[in-house]
């Protein structure tokens, strides 16, 4: 589950960071949504990584 969480975090981070940078795929419909999604993806990635490290 931790690896799945990391995978989802990377995918979401890539998707919304690309939208912020070059307006693909959502044509930067809402910059606030993009920033919130990037922060959420970063949070998910950090939590997943810390949990994975703790299990080892």
N, C-alpha and C positions, 0 to 999 in steps of 0.2 A: 504494500500500500504506500509506503514511503517513496519508492521509486516511481510509482504511478503519480503521486502528488508532485514530485519533481518534474516529471514529464509534462504534466498539465501546466505547471507553473511556467516552464520554458516556452511551451506553445503559446500560452496567453500573453506572456511578456513579448515574444516575437511579434505576434499578431497586432497588439495594440501599440507597441513601439514603432512598428512600420507605419501604422496609421498616423501616428504623431509626426513622424519624420517625412514621409513621402505621400501621404493621403491615400494609401492603398491598404486595405480593401474597402474601408467604410467612407472614404472621401471626407475624413475628419468631421463627421456629423456633429460630434460634441467633444471639444477638447477636455472638458471636465471629466467626461466619462472615460476618455482615454487615460488621463492621469490617474483616476481612481482605479481603473483596471490594472494599470502598470503597478501601482502601489499594492494592490491586492495580490497580484501575481508574485511580486517580490516577497510579500509576507508569507504566502503559501510555500514558496521555495525555501525560505529561511526555516520555517517550522518543519517542513519535510526533511530538510538536511539535518537539522539538529536532532530530530527523532531518529533518523537513520544512523547518525553517529552514536547516539546513546544506546542503540540496540546492539551495536557491534562489540 
